[in-house]
């Protein structure tokens, strides 16, 4: 990769827009479900799987299920992607509201 291509790739990465939304983690073995919110859905799965593999996820029930059933039992699904909002506080309020909705809908634990 030439230096010019590298700079163009870096610039394109920095300019991309992140998608905020709600995701669900499911354990197929136990049937458990956890719902969370993220400002960047593209990165959340790598972040969660890393902390779970390392044994350092702050959500103890999720970490225990991961250790008991193994990584192959877990899937992450995007439940909802929010429209882009001008103001951060509006986006944050919508994320909180939609998290509550999906927790009730899926009978899941919030993370």
Gaussian input, Z-matrix of N, CA and C with variables (Angstrom, degrees):
# hf/3-21g

backbone

0 1
 N
 C     1     B1
 C     2     B2     1     A1
 N     3     B3     2     A2     1     D1
 C     4     B4     3     A3     2     D2
 C     5     B5     4     A4     3     D3
 N     6     B6     5     A5     4     D4
 C     7     B7     6     A6     5     D5
 C     8     B8     7     A7     6     D6
 N     9     B9     8     A8     7     D7
 C    10    B10     9     A9     8     D8
 C    11    B11    10    A10     9     D9
 N    12    B12    11    A11    10    D10
 C    13    B13    12    A12    11    D11
 C    14    B14    13    A13    12    D12
 N    15    B15    14    A14    13    D13
 C    16    B16    15    A15    14    D14
 C    17    B17    16    A16    15    D15
 N    18    B18    17    A17    16    D16
 C    19    B19    18    A18    17    D17
 C    20    B20    19    A19    18    D18
 N    21    B21    20    A20    19    D19
 C    22    B22    21    A21    20    D20
 C    23    B23    22    A22    21    D21
 N    24    B24    23    A23    22    D22
 C    25    B25    24    A24    23    D23
 C    26    B26    25    A25    24    D24
 N    27    B27    26    A26    25    D25
 C    28    B28    27    A27    26    D26
 C    29    B29    28    A28    27    D27
 N    30    B30    29    A29    28    D28
 C    31    B31    30    A30    29    D29
 C    32    B32    31    A31    30    D30
 N    33    B33    32    A32    31    D31
 C    34    B34    33    A33    32    D32
 C    35    B35    34    A34    33    D33
 N    36    B36    35    A35    34    D34
 C    37    B37    36    A36    35    D35
 C    38    B38    37    A37    36    D36
 N    39    B39    38    A38    37    D37
 C    40    B40    39    A39    38    D38
 C    41    B41    40    A40    39    D39
 N    42    B42    41    A41    40    D40
 C    43    B43    42    A42    41    D41
 C    44    B44    43    A43    42    D42
 N    45    B45    44    A44    43    D43
 C    46    B46    45    A45    44    D44
 C    47    B47    46    A46    45    D45
 N    48    B48    47    A47    46    D46
 C    49    B49    48    A48    47    D47
 C    50    B50    49    A49    48    D48
 N    51    B51    50    A50    49    D49
 C    52    B52    51    A51    50    D50
 C    53    B53    52    A52    51    D51
 N    54    B54    53    A53    52    D52
 C    55    B55    54    A54    53    D53
 C    56    B56    55    A55    54    D54
 N    57    B57    56    A56    55    D55
 C    58    B58    57    A57    56    D56
 C    59    B59    58    A58    57    D57
 N    60    B60    59    A59    58    D58
 C    61    B61    60    A60    59    D59
 C    62    B62    61    A61    60    D60
 N    63    B63    62    A62    61    D61
 C    64    B64    63    A63    62    D62
 C    65    B65    64    A64    63    D63
 N    66    B66    65    A65    64    D64
 C    67    B67    66    A66    65    D65
 C    68    B68    67    A67    66    D66
 N    69    B69    68    A68    67    D67
 C    70    B70    69    A69    68    D68
 C    71    B71    70    A70    69    D69
 N    72    B72    71    A71    70    D70
 C    73    B73    72    A72    71    D71
 C    74    B74    73    A73    72    D72
 N    75    B75    74    A74    73    D73
 C    76    B76    75    A75    74    D74
 C    77    B77    76    A76    75    D75
 N    78    B78    77    A77    76    D76
 C    79    B79    78    A78    77    D77
 C    80    B80    79    A79    78    D78
 N    81    B81    80    A80    79    D79
 C    82    B82    81    A81    80    D80
 C    83    B83    82    A82    81    D81
 N    84    B84    83    A83    82    D82
 C    85    B85    84    A84    83    D83
 C    86    B86    85    A85    84    D84
 N    87    B87    86    A86    85    D85
 C    88    B88    87    A87    86    D86
 C    89    B89    88    A88    87    D87
 N    90    B90    89    A89    88    D88
 C    91    B91    90    A90    89    D89
 C    92    B92    91    A91    90    D90
 N    93    B93    92    A92    91    D91
 C    94    B94    93    A93    92    D92
 C    95    B95    94    A94    93    D93
 N    96    B96    95    A95    94    D94
 C    97    B97    96    A96    95    D95
 C    98    B98    97    A97    96    D96
 N    99    B99    98    A98    97    D97
 C   100   B100    99    A99    98    D98
 C   101   B101   100   A100    99    D99
 N   102   B102   101   A101   100   D100
 C   103   B103   102   A102   101   D101
 C   104   B104   103   A103   102   D102
 N   105   B105   104   A104   103   D103
 C   106   B106   105   A105   104   D104
 C   107   B107   106   A106   105   D105
 N   108   B108   107   A107   106   D106
 C   109   B109   108   A108   107   D107
 C   110   B110   109   A109   108   D108
 N   111   B111   110   A110   109   D109
 C   112   B112   111   A111   110   D110
 C   113   B113   112   A112   111   D111
 N   114   B114   113   A113   112   D112
 C   115   B115   114   A114   113   D113
 C   116   B116   115   A115   114   D114
 N   117   B117   116   A116   115   D115
 C   118   B118   117   A117   116   D116
 C   119   B119   118   A118   117   D117
 N   120   B120   119   A119   118   D118
 C   121   B121   120   A120   119   D119
 C   122   B122   121   A121   120   D120
 N   123   B123   122   A122   121   D121
 C   124   B124   123   A123   122   D122
 C   125   B125   124   A124   123   D123
 N   126   B126   125   A125   124   D124
 C   127   B127   126   A126   125   D125
 C   128   B128   127   A127   126   D126
 N   129   B129   128   A128   127   D127
 C   130   B130   129   A129   128   D128
 C   131   B131   130   A130   129   D129
 N   132   B132   131   A131   130   D130
 C   133   B133   132   A132   131   D131
 C   134   B134   133   A133   132   D132
 N   135   B135   134   A134   133   D133
 C   136   B136   135   A135   134   D134
 C   137   B137   136   A136   135   D135
 N   138   B138   137   A137   136   D136
 C   139   B139   138   A138   137   D137
 C   140   B140   139   A139   138   D138
 N   141   B141   140   A140   139   D139
 C   142   B142   141   A141   140   D140
 C   143   B143   142   A142   141   D141
 N   144   B144   143   A143   142   D142
 C   145   B145   144   A144   143   D143
 C   146   B146   145   A145   144   D144
 N   147   B147   146   A146   145   D145
 C   148   B148   147   A147   146   D146
 C   149   B149   148   A148   147   D147
 N   150   B150   149   A149   148   D148
 C   151   B151   150   A150   149   D149
 C   152   B152   151   A151   150   D150
 N   153   B153   152   A152   151   D151
 C   154   B154   153   A153   152   D152
 C   155   B155   154   A154   153   D153
 N   156   B156   155   A155   154   D154
 C   157   B157   156   A156   155   D155
 C   158   B158   157   A157   156   D156
 N   159   B159   158   A158   157   D157
 C   160   B160   159   A159   158   D158
 C   161   B161   160   A160   159   D159
 N   162   B162   161   A161   160   D160
 C   163   B163   162   A162   161   D161
 C   164   B164   163   A163   162   D162
 N   165   B165   164   A164   163   D163
 C   166   B166   165   A165   164   D164
 C   167   B167   166   A166   165   D165
 N   168   B168   167   A167   166   D166
 C   169   B169   168   A168   167   D167
 C   170   B170   169   A169   168   D168
 N   171   B171   170   A170   169   D169
 C   172   B172   171   A171   170   D170
 C   173   B173   172   A172   171   D171
 N   174   B174   173   A173   172   D172
 C   175   B175   174   A174   173   D173
 C   176   B176   175   A175   174   D174
 N   177   B177   176   A176   175   D175
 C   178   B178   177   A177   176   D176
 C   179   B179   178   A178   177   D177
 N   180   B180   179   A179   178   D178
 C   181   B181   180   A180   179   D179
 C   182   B182   181   A181   180   D180
 N   183   B183   182   A182   181   D181
 C   184   B184   183   A183   182   D182
 C   185   B185   184   A184   183   D183
 N   186   B186   185   A185   184   D184
 C   187   B187   186   A186   185   D185
 C   188   B188   187   A187   186   D186
 N   189   B189   188   A188   187   D187
 C   190   B190   189   A189   188   D188
 C   191   B191   190   A190   189   D189
 N   192   B192   191   A191   190   D190
 C   193   B193   192   A192   191   D191
 C   194   B194   193   A193   192   D192
 N   195   B195   194   A194   193   D193
 C   196   B196   195   A195   194   D194
 C   197   B197   196   A196   195   D195
 N   198   B198   197   A197   196   D196
 C   199   B199   198   A198   197   D197
 C   200   B200   199   A199   198   D198
 N   201   B201   200   A200   199   D199
 C   202   B202   201   A201   200   D200
 C   203   B203   202   A202   201   D201
 N   204   B204   203   A203   202   D202
 C   205   B205   204   A204   203   D203
 C   206   B206   205   A205   204   D204
 N   207   B207   206   A206   205   D205
 C   208   B208   207   A207   206   D206
 C   209   B209   208   A208   207   D207
 N   210   B210   209   A209   208   D208
 C   211   B211   210   A210   209   D209
 C   212   B212   211   A211   210   D210
 N   213   B213   212   A212   211   D211
 C   214   B214   213   A213   212   D212
 C   215   B215   214   A214   213   D213
 N   216   B216   215   A215   214   D214
 C   217   B217   216   A216   215   D215
 C   218   B218   217   A217   216   D216
 N   219   B219   218   A218   217   D217
 C   220   B220   219   A219   218   D218
 C   221   B221   220   A220   219   D219
 N   222   B222   221   A221   220   D220
 C   223   B223   222   A222   221   D221
 C   224   B224   223   A223   222   D222
 N   225   B225   224   A224   223   D223
 C   226   B226   225   A225   224   D224
 C   227   B227   226   A226   225   D225
 N   228   B228   227   A227   226   D226
 C   229   B229   228   A228   227   D227
 C   230   B230   229   A229   228   D228
 N   231   B231   230   A230   229   D229
 C   232   B232   231   A231   230   D230
 C   233   B233   232   A232   231   D231
 N   234   B234   233   A233   232   D232
 C   235   B235   234   A234   233   D233
 C   236   B236   235   A235   234   D234
 N   237   B237   236   A236   235   D235
 C   238   B238   237   A237   236   D236
 C   239   B239   238   A238   237   D237
 N   240   B240   239   A239   238   D238
 C   241   B241   240   A240   239   D239
 C   242   B242   241   A241   240   D240
 N   243   B243   242   A242   241   D241
 C   244   B244   243   A243   242   D242
 C   245   B245   244   A244   243   D243
 N   246   B246   245   A245   244   D244
 C   247   B247   246   A246   245   D245
 C   248   B248   247   A247   246   D246
 N   249   B249   248   A248   247   D247
 C   250   B250   249   A249   248   D248
 C   251   B251   250   A250   249   D249
 N   252   B252   251   A251   250   D250
 C   253   B253   252   A252   251   D251
 C   254   B254   253   A253   252   D252
 N   255   B255   254   A254   253   D253
 C   256   B256   255   A255   254   D254
 C   257   B257   256   A256   255   D255
 N   258   B258   257   A257   256   D256
 C   259   B259   258   A258   257   D257
 C   260   B260   259   A259   258   D258
 N   261   B261   260   A260   259   D259
 C   262   B262   261   A261   260   D260
 C   263   B263   262   A262   261   D261
 N   264   B264   263   A263   262   D262
 C   265   B265   264   A264   263   D263
 C   266   B266   265   A265   264   D264
 N   267   B267   266   A266   265   D265
 C   268   B268   267   A267   266   D266
 C   269   B269   268   A268   267   D267
 N   270   B270   269   A269   268   D268
 C   271   B271   270   A270   269   D269
 C   272   B272   271   A271   270   D270
 N   273   B273   272   A272   271   D271
 C   274   B274   273   A273   272   D272
 C   275   B275   274   A274   273   D273
 N   276   B276   275   A275   274   D274
 C   277   B277   276   A276   275   D275
 C   278   B278   277   A277   276   D276
 N   279   B279   278   A278   277   D277
 C   280   B280   279   A279   278   D278
 C   281   B281   280   A280   279   D279
 N   282   B282   281   A281   280   D280
 C   283   B283   282   A282   281   D281
 C   284   B284   283   A283   282   D282
 N   285   B285   284   A284   283   D283
 C   286   B286   285   A285   284   D284
 C   287   B287   286   A286   285   D285
 N   288   B288   287   A287   286   D286
 C   289   B289   288   A288   287   D287
 C   290   B290   289   A289   288   D288
 N   291   B291   290   A290   289   D289
 C   292   B292   291   A291   290   D290
 C   293   B293   292   A292   291   D291
 N   294   B294   293   A293   292   D292
 C   295   B295   294   A294   293   D293
 C   296   B296   295   A295   294   D294
 N   297   B297   296   A296   295   D295
 C   298   B298   297   A297   296   D296
 C   299   B299   298   A298   297   D297
 N   300   B300   299   A299   298   D298
 C   301   B301   300   A300   299   D299
 C   302   B302   301   A301   300   D300
 N   303   B303   302   A302   301   D301
 C   304   B304   303   A303   302   D302
 C   305   B305   304   A304   303   D303
 N   306   B306   305   A305   304   D304
 C   307   B307   306   A306   305   D305
 C   308   B308   307   A307   306   D306
 N   309   B309   308   A308   307   D307
 C   310   B310   309   A309   308   D308
 C   311   B311   310   A310   309   D309
 N   312   B312   311   A311   310   D310
 C   313   B313   312   A312   311   D311
 C   314   B314   313   A313   312   D312
 N   315   B315   314   A314   313   D313
 C   316   B316   315   A315   314   D314
 C   317   B317   316   A316   315   D315
 N   318   B318   317   A317   316   D316
 C   319   B319   318   A318   317   D317
 C   320   B320   319   A319   318   D318
 N   321   B321   320   A320   319   D319
 C   322   B322   321   A321   320   D320
 C   323   B323   322   A322   321   D321
 N   324   B324   323   A323   322   D322
 C   325   B325   324   A324   323   D323
 C   326   B326   325   A325   324   D324
 N   327   B327   326   A326   325   D325
 C   328   B328   327   A327   326   D326
 C   329   B329   328   A328   327   D327
 N   330   B330   329   A329   328   D328
 C   331   B331   330   A330   329   D329
 C   332   B332   331   A331   330   D330

   B1=1.4582
   B2=1.5204
   B3=1.2911
   B4=1.4590
   B5=1.5189
   B6=1.3083
   B7=1.4619
   B8=1.5272
   B9=1.3387
   B10=1.4605
   B11=1.5387
   B12=1.3383
   B13=1.4637
   B14=1.5243
   B15=1.3139
   B16=1.4673
   B17=1.5261
   B18=1.3137
   B19=1.4644
   B20=1.5224
   B21=1.3265
   B22=1.4655
   B23=1.5267
   B24=1.3287
   B25=1.4690
   B26=1.5270
   B27=1.3046
   B28=1.4705
   B29=1.5216
   B30=1.3297
   B31=1.4663
   B32=1.5238
   B33=1.3237
   B34=1.4692
   B35=1.5219
   B36=1.3286
   B37=1.4649
   B38=1.5296
   B39=1.3109
   B40=1.4659
   B41=1.5260
   B42=1.3275
   B43=1.4552
   B44=1.5256
   B45=1.3203
   B46=1.4649
   B47=1.5239
   B48=1.3026
   B49=1.4597
   B50=1.5202
   B51=1.3053
   B52=1.4562
   B53=1.5287
   B54=1.3297
   B55=1.4626
   B56=1.5261
   B57=1.3088
   B58=1.4576
   B59=1.5236
   B60=1.3288
   B61=1.4522
   B62=1.5120
   B63=1.3168
   B64=1.4626
   B65=1.5307
   B66=1.3183
   B67=1.4538
   B68=1.5252
   B69=1.3168
   B70=1.4630
   B71=1.5191
   B72=1.3143
   B73=1.4660
   B74=1.5106
   B75=1.3137
   B76=1.4689
   B77=1.5174
   B78=1.3133
   B79=1.4552
   B80=1.5265
   B81=1.3383
   B82=1.4597
   B83=1.5300
   B84=1.3200
   B85=1.4557
   B86=1.5190
   B87=1.3298
   B88=1.4631
   B89=1.5316
   B90=1.3295
   B91=1.4573
   B92=1.5158
   B93=1.3278
   B94=1.4611
   B95=1.5290
   B96=1.3368
   B97=1.4548
   B98=1.5307
   B99=1.3203
   B100=1.4571
   B101=1.5138
   B102=1.3252
   B103=1.4560
   B104=1.5206
   B105=1.3346
   B106=1.4551
   B107=1.5160
   B108=1.3070
   B109=1.4635
   B110=1.5180
   B111=1.3021
   B112=1.4576
   B113=1.5170
   B114=1.3161
   B115=1.4582
   B116=1.5220
   B117=1.3358
   B118=1.4632
   B119=1.5261
   B120=1.3159
   B121=1.4684
   B122=1.5289
   B123=1.3275
   B124=1.4581
   B125=1.5299
   B126=1.3089
   B127=1.4609
   B128=1.5244
   B129=1.3109
   B130=1.4610
   B131=1.5275
   B132=1.3298
   B133=1.4698
   B134=1.5299
   B135=1.3222
   B136=1.4657
   B137=1.5229
   B138=1.3151
   B139=1.4651
   B140=1.5295
   B141=1.3267
   B142=1.4675
   B143=1.5195
   B144=1.3366
   B145=1.4650
   B146=1.5313
   B147=1.3282
   B148=1.4533
   B149=1.5292
   B150=1.3272
   B151=1.4695
   B152=1.5311
   B153=1.3228
   B154=1.4667
   B155=1.5282
   B156=1.3235
   B157=1.4755
   B158=1.5164
   B159=1.3373
   B160=1.4637
   B161=1.5298
   B162=1.3260
   B163=1.4618
   B164=1.5098
   B165=1.3359
   B166=1.4569
   B167=1.5115
   B168=1.3141
   B169=1.4568
   B170=1.5219
   B171=1.3334
   B172=1.4627
   B173=1.5300
   B174=1.3132
   B175=1.4609
   B176=1.5233
   B177=1.3214
   B178=1.4625
   B179=1.5283
   B180=1.3314
   B181=1.4669
   B182=1.5260
   B183=1.2996
   B184=1.4578
   B185=1.5300
   B186=1.3130
   B187=1.4654
   B188=1.5297
   B189=1.3150
   B190=1.4696
   B191=1.5295
   B192=1.3158
   B193=1.4634
   B194=1.5310
   B195=1.3190
   B196=1.4626
   B197=1.5337
   B198=1.3195
   B199=1.4613
   B200=1.5268
   B201=1.3013
   B202=1.4620
   B203=1.5289
   B204=1.3301
   B205=1.4659
   B206=1.5257
   B207=1.3262
   B208=1.4551
   B209=1.5182
   B210=1.3150
   B211=1.4606
   B212=1.5258
   B213=1.3310
   B214=1.4685
   B215=1.5231
   B216=1.3126
   B217=1.4690
   B218=1.5216
   B219=1.3225
   B220=1.4665
   B221=1.5192
   B222=1.3317
   B223=1.4609
   B224=1.5263
   B225=1.3137
   B226=1.4601
   B227=1.5165
   B228=1.3203
   B229=1.4612
   B230=1.5258
   B231=1.3264
   B232=1.4662
   B233=1.5202
   B234=1.3032
   B235=1.4611
   B236=1.5228
   B237=1.3295
   B238=1.4639
   B239=1.5242
   B240=1.3115
   B241=1.4605
   B242=1.5183
   B243=1.3214
   B244=1.4635
   B245=1.5175
   B246=1.3129
   B247=1.4570
   B248=1.5158
   B249=1.3126
   B250=1.4584
   B251=1.5263
   B252=1.3035
   B253=1.4681
   B254=1.5215
   B255=1.2837
   B256=1.4551
   B257=1.5289
   B258=1.3150
   B259=1.4602
   B260=1.5191
   B261=1.3291
   B262=1.4633
   B263=1.5239
   B264=1.3156
   B265=1.4589
   B266=1.5283
   B267=1.3296
   B268=1.4690
   B269=1.5179
   B270=1.3237
   B271=1.4623
   B272=1.5263
   B273=1.3292
   B274=1.4586
   B275=1.5262
   B276=1.3236
   B277=1.4652
   B278=1.5275
   B279=1.3433
   B280=1.4686
   B281=1.5215
   B282=1.3341
   B283=1.4654
   B284=1.5260
   B285=1.3213
   B286=1.4679
   B287=1.5201
   B288=1.3148
   B289=1.4582
   B290=1.5291
   B291=1.3288
   B292=1.4633
   B293=1.5305
   B294=1.3226
   B295=1.4645
   B296=1.5191
   B297=1.3110
   B298=1.4662
   B299=1.5215
   B300=1.3138
   B301=1.4667
   B302=1.5229
   B303=1.3314
   B304=1.4584
   B305=1.5259
   B306=1.3200
   B307=1.4756
   B308=1.5215
   B309=1.3256
   B310=1.4649
   B311=1.5205
   B312=1.3238
   B313=1.4653
   B314=1.5360
   B315=1.3274
   B316=1.4717
   B317=1.5254
   B318=1.3484
   B319=1.4619
   B320=1.5350
   B321=1.3188
   B322=1.4579
   B323=1.5235
   B324=1.3203
   B325=1.4633
   B326=1.5172
   B327=1.3215
   B328=1.4736
   B329=1.5223
   B330=1.3266
   B331=1.4665
   B332=1.5099
   A1=108.03
   A2=115.29
   A3=119.00
   A4=109.79
   A5=114.25
   A6=120.55
   A7=110.97
   A8=117.12
   A9=121.00
   A10=110.75
   A11=117.56
   A12=120.91
   A13=110.99
   A14=115.51
   A15=120.30
   A16=110.53
   A17=117.22
   A18=121.52
   A19=111.27
   A20=116.67
   A21=120.32
   A22=110.91
   A23=116.78
   A24=120.79
   A25=110.88
   A26=117.09
   A27=121.56
   A28=110.56
   A29=117.04
   A30=120.95
   A31=111.13
   A32=117.38
   A33=120.99
   A34=110.72
   A35=117.36
   A36=121.12
   A37=110.38
   A38=117.09
   A39=120.76
   A40=112.17
   A41=117.47
   A42=121.15
   A43=113.55
   A44=117.86
   A45=119.92
   A46=109.97
   A47=115.26
   A48=120.68
   A49=108.83
   A50=115.03
   A51=119.47
   A52=109.25
   A53=115.07
   A54=120.96
   A55=108.66
   A56=115.98
   A57=121.53
   A58=108.61
   A59=116.18
   A60=117.96
   A61=113.71
   A62=114.22
   A63=123.80
   A64=108.55
   A65=116.05
   A66=121.45
   A67=109.91
   A68=115.60
   A69=121.34
   A70=108.89
   A71=115.88
   A72=122.81
   A73=106.32
   A74=115.88
   A75=120.77
   A76=110.34
   A77=114.63
   A78=121.85
   A79=106.47
   A80=116.45
   A81=119.49
   A82=112.19
   A83=117.74
   A84=120.57
   A85=111.86
   A86=116.82
   A87=120.37
   A88=113.29
   A89=117.04
   A90=120.65
   A91=113.40
   A92=118.28
   A93=121.69
   A94=110.16
   A95=114.57
   A96=120.39
   A97=109.07
   A98=115.47
   A99=122.63
   A100=107.65
   A101=116.85
   A102=121.57
   A103=108.37
   A104=115.65
   A105=120.79
   A106=110.99
   A107=115.37
   A108=121.85
   A109=108.00
   A110=115.84
   A111=120.30
   A112=109.77
   A113=115.62
   A114=120.97
   A115=110.81
   A116=117.33
   A117=121.96
   A118=109.38
   A119=115.88
   A120=121.21
   A121=112.90
   A122=117.53
   A123=120.11
   A124=112.14
   A125=117.57
   A126=120.96
   A127=114.29
   A128=118.90
   A129=120.67
   A130=112.95
   A131=117.89
   A132=119.41
   A133=110.82
   A134=118.13
   A135=120.08
   A136=111.55
   A137=116.88
   A138=121.09
   A139=110.85
   A140=116.32
   A141=120.10
   A142=112.01
   A143=116.82
   A144=119.95
   A145=110.67
   A146=118.13
   A147=121.39
   A148=110.94
   A149=116.96
   A150=119.15
   A151=111.17
   A152=116.74
   A153=119.42
   A154=111.30
   A155=117.97
   A156=121.07
   A157=111.22
   A158=116.01
   A159=120.48
   A160=112.90
   A161=117.03
   A162=121.14
   A163=113.71
   A164=116.94
   A165=120.32
   A166=114.92
   A167=118.06
   A168=119.08
   A169=109.36
   A170=118.96
   A171=121.23
   A172=114.63
   A173=117.38
   A174=120.57
   A175=108.50
   A176=116.02
   A177=122.64
   A178=113.64
   A179=118.26
   A180=119.82
   A181=111.25
   A182=116.56
   A183=121.45
   A184=110.13
   A185=117.06
   A186=121.19
   A187=111.29
   A188=117.41
   A189=120.60
   A190=111.48
   A191=116.98
   A192=120.46
   A193=110.18
   A194=117.20
   A195=122.19
   A196=110.04
   A197=116.44
   A198=120.20
   A199=111.45
   A200=116.97
   A201=121.07
   A202=111.85
   A203=118.10
   A204=121.36
   A205=114.37
   A206=118.32
   A207=121.54
   A208=113.47
   A209=114.85
   A210=122.39
   A211=113.32
   A212=117.01
   A213=119.98
   A214=112.92
   A215=118.34
   A216=122.19
   A217=113.38
   A218=117.83
   A219=121.34
   A220=112.90
   A221=114.10
   A222=121.43
   A223=108.99
   A224=115.21
   A225=121.12
   A226=107.54
   A227=115.78
   A228=121.34
   A229=108.89
   A230=115.79
   A231=120.49
   A232=107.32
   A233=116.57
   A234=120.58
   A235=111.46
   A236=116.01
   A237=119.47
   A238=109.34
   A239=115.84
   A240=121.82
   A241=107.29
   A242=116.27
   A243=120.59
   A244=111.12
   A245=114.79
   A246=120.00
   A247=108.18
   A248=115.53
   A249=118.90
   A250=109.72
   A251=115.72
   A252=121.31
   A253=109.41
   A254=115.74
   A255=121.43
   A256=111.53
   A257=115.96
   A258=120.97
   A259=110.84
   A260=115.15
   A261=120.63
   A262=112.79
   A263=117.62
   A264=119.29
   A265=112.20
   A266=117.69
   A267=120.53
   A268=109.86
   A269=116.44
   A270=121.20
   A271=110.90
   A272=117.28
   A273=121.29
   A274=112.11
   A275=116.67
   A276=120.72
   A277=110.59
   A278=116.80
   A279=120.05
   A280=111.25
   A281=117.32
   A282=120.24
   A283=111.29
   A284=117.12
   A285=120.60
   A286=111.28
   A287=116.12
   A288=120.97
   A289=111.38
   A290=116.93
   A291=121.06
   A292=111.50
   A293=118.07
   A294=121.17
   A295=109.99
   A296=116.79
   A297=121.27
   A298=110.81
   A299=116.93
   A300=121.16
   A301=111.22
   A302=118.31
   A303=120.87
   A304=112.29
   A305=117.90
   A306=119.81
   A307=110.17
   A308=116.65
   A309=120.55
   A310=110.86
   A311=116.69
   A312=121.92
   A313=111.98
   A314=115.93
   A315=120.19
   A316=113.42
   A317=115.74
   A318=120.42
   A319=109.52
   A320=113.86
   A321=121.93
   A322=110.90
   A323=114.04
   A324=121.74
   A325=108.78
   A326=116.79
   A327=120.81
   A328=109.91
   A329=114.90
   A330=119.53
   A331=109.20
   D1=127.78
   D2=179.70
   D3=-74.89
   D4=162.90
   D5=-178.88
   D6=-60.67
   D7=-37.40
   D8=-179.55
   D9=-68.00
   D10=-41.33
   D11=177.44
   D12=-64.83
   D13=-38.43
   D14=179.37
   D15=-63.36
   D16=-46.15
   D17=178.80
   D18=-62.62
   D19=-39.34
   D20=178.60
   D21=-65.67
   D22=-40.04
   D23=179.12
   D24=-65.67
   D25=-41.59
   D26=178.08
   D27=-64.07
   D28=-44.10
   D29=179.23
   D30=-62.87
   D31=-41.53
   D32=179.11
   D33=-64.28
   D34=-39.85
   D35=178.68
   D36=-63.75
   D37=-43.54
   D38=-178.83
   D39=-66.70
   D40=-29.39
   D41=-177.09
   D42=-86.03
   D43=-13.06
   D44=-177.89
   D45=-64.29
   D46=149.18
   D47=-179.94
   D48=-96.48
   D49=138.06
   D50=177.84
   D51=-86.81
   D52=153.42
   D53=179.76
   D54=-108.40
   D55=119.67
   D56=175.98
   D57=-87.45
   D58=146.67
   D59=178.29
   D60=176.44
   D61=-166.13
   D62=-176.03
   D63=-113.16
   D64=139.28
   D65=177.88
   D66=-130.76
   D67=158.89
   D68=176.97
   D69=-127.11
   D70=136.93
   D71=173.67
   D72=-108.40
   D73=127.97
   D74=-178.95
   D75=-121.83
   D76=141.82
   D77=172.06
   D78=-106.49
   D79=111.51
   D80=-177.51
   D81=-67.87
   D82=-29.82
   D83=-178.03
   D84=-69.65
   D85=-47.66
   D86=-175.23
   D87=-95.59
   D88=-18.75
   D89=-176.81
   D90=82.82
   D91=3.26
   D92=179.95
   D93=-71.87
   D94=154.88
   D95=-179.14
   D96=-142.71
   D97=139.07
   D98=176.01
   D99=-127.05
   D100=142.67
   D101=-179.40
   D102=-123.60
   D103=137.44
   D104=179.68
   D105=-139.57
   D106=173.93
   D107=178.28
   D108=-125.67
   D109=151.15
   D110=-179.02
   D111=-147.86
   D112=146.92
   D113=174.25
   D114=-81.94
   D115=-16.02
   D116=179.22
   D117=-141.47
   D118=93.14
   D119=-177.78
   D120=-65.12
   D121=-23.35
   D122=-179.68
   D123=-67.71
   D124=-25.39
   D125=-175.30
   D126=-105.61
   D127=-10.73
   D128=-170.00
   D129=-67.54
   D130=-38.44
   D131=-177.92
   D132=-63.11
   D133=-46.43
   D134=178.18
   D135=-60.58
   D136=-41.26
   D137=-179.59
   D138=-63.67
   D139=-47.58
   D140=-178.94
   D141=-66.14
   D142=-47.06
   D143=-178.05
   D144=-62.90
   D145=-36.44
   D146=177.48
   D147=-62.27
   D148=-49.19
   D149=-178.46
   D150=-66.32
   D151=-34.62
   D152=178.55
   D153=-69.51
   D154=-41.83
   D155=177.52
   D156=-62.57
   D157=-36.12
   D158=-178.59
   D159=-81.03
   D160=-10.89
   D161=-179.07
   D162=79.95
   D163=18.06
   D164=-175.46
   D165=-115.50
   D166=20.04
   D167=179.25
   D168=-70.42
   D169=133.70
   D170=-176.65
   D171=-71.18
   D172=-12.91
   D173=-179.21
   D174=-94.61
   D175=98.59
   D176=-170.61
   D177=-58.68
   D178=-41.24
   D179=-179.95
   D180=-63.28
   D181=-41.07
   D182=177.97
   D183=-65.47
   D184=-45.18
   D185=179.71
   D186=-62.18
   D187=-41.94
   D188=179.08
   D189=-64.74
   D190=-41.82
   D191=178.68
   D192=-64.61
   D193=-39.78
   D194=178.61
   D195=-61.03
   D196=-46.15
   D197=-178.98
   D198=-68.26
   D199=-33.97
   D200=-177.45
   D201=-76.65
   D202=-40.98
   D203=-172.09
   D204=-105.42
   D205=-18.09
   D206=178.03
   D207=88.41
   D208=158.88
   D209=-175.21
   D210=-61.44
   D211=-33.48
   D212=-176.63
   D213=-66.59
   D214=-14.49
   D215=179.49
   D216=-85.64
   D217=-7.76
   D218=-171.70
   D219=-109.05
   D220=141.15
   D221=174.56
   D222=-134.08
   D223=152.42
   D224=175.48
   D225=-118.10
   D226=131.73
   D227=-178.38
   D228=-128.14
   D229=134.30
   D230=174.02
   D231=-77.33
   D232=121.89
   D233=-178.62
   D234=-91.89
   D235=-36.56
   D236=-175.13
   D237=-159.11
   D238=136.47
   D239=174.96
   D240=-111.91
   D241=127.50
   D242=-178.57
   D243=-81.71
   D244=148.88
   D245=172.48
   D246=-66.22
   D247=152.03
   D248=178.54
   D249=-66.66
   D250=135.06
   D251=179.33
   D252=-115.54
   D253=146.62
   D254=178.42
   D255=-68.12
   D256=-42.30
   D257=-173.30
   D258=-106.99
   D259=135.08
   D260=-177.75
   D261=-61.56
   D262=-39.86
   D263=-175.97
   D264=-66.79
   D265=-30.05
   D266=176.35
   D267=-69.06
   D268=-44.34
   D269=177.78
   D270=-61.32
   D271=-43.92
   D272=-179.81
   D273=-64.00
   D274=-40.65
   D275=178.30
   D276=-64.68
   D277=-41.45
   D278=177.69
   D279=-64.38
   D280=-41.02
   D281=178.54
   D282=-60.77
   D283=-43.30
   D284=178.44
   D285=-62.70
   D286=-43.95
   D287=179.74
   D288=-63.11
   D289=-46.76
   D290=-178.47
   D291=-69.33
   D292=-31.25
   D293=175.66
   D294=-62.69
   D295=-45.69
   D296=177.18
   D297=-60.41
   D298=-44.51
   D299=178.74
   D300=-58.60
   D301=-49.54
   D302=-176.42
   D303=-70.21
   D304=-31.20
   D305=175.47
   D306=-62.45
   D307=-43.31
   D308=178.36
   D309=-68.42
   D310=-44.16
   D311=-177.77
   D312=-60.95
   D313=-42.71
   D314=-176.49
   D315=-96.60
   D316=-1.47
   D317=-175.18
   D318=52.60
   D319=51.71
   D320=-173.27
   D321=-115.85
   D322=163.68
   D323=176.16
   D324=-90.60
   D325=136.57
   D326=178.28
   D327=-78.72
   D328=139.53
   D329=174.75
   D330=-125.87

